[in-house]
């Protein structure tokens, strides 16, 4: 019987929702989650889910209580990079930024010299200051930091920014991006080597899920004398599938295209004589 992986995720919030969605996309299901439950076994994969406070996850990983964790890259950076990143997951994208009140004239980062900065990420701010040879006083605040300039505690803040709406509501503006972040799968430095085969299976499922999100299945009809040109446009994973149609001189072409180049490829296909183009989402794709 395989030894079970202990995966730590946020106990509440958007990152928890996205993490559980990822597990479902990987075919890993959790049933009967009760409010306040801290550990839940999965039913069809050797994994137990630990529901923890976001700030506590790095400690559980460093102590070997958890084997894997899903946390923001900003938290990995704050912890000094001690937790190996196995996979960037592509969701919960945000940035760690400096912000000041709207009325401040901020020309460049040298404005920070001699100022007070309120943040929940003191280590990241100190690294930034050291990197740019700046001197400022850091005030650690656990929680909302946007109020700090208004109550005279700080001249600027450093916080996570997603849409910027919270800054706007507090009459502040983003002036410097320190770090771009997204959710990451990280591992414990103390993880048992026996778990590696199971971790590799989990990563394989994540890769297949991500690959399907970035790809579309395309079907089209084309005159046979245009097949070579269309095949160059649609290389697919290896090469397109070509099936003769009942109508003489025509074939059906099946392939996979990348989401990022979707419209450009469609335009090229139409120009090459493709007709009846059908685009289908892919639920799973195994490389």
PyMOL commands that set and color helices and strands:
alter all, ss='L'
color gray80, all
select helices_A, chain A and resi 14-25+54-62+73-78+109-112+122-131+148-151+165-169+193-213+224-233+259-271
alter helices_A, ss='H'
color red, helices_A
select strands_A, chain A and resi 5-10+39-41+47-52+68-72+85-88+94-101+116-119+137-140+156-161+172-181+183-187+215-223+241-244+250-258+275-281
alter strands_A, ss='S'
color yellow, strands_A
deselect
rebuild
show_as cartoon
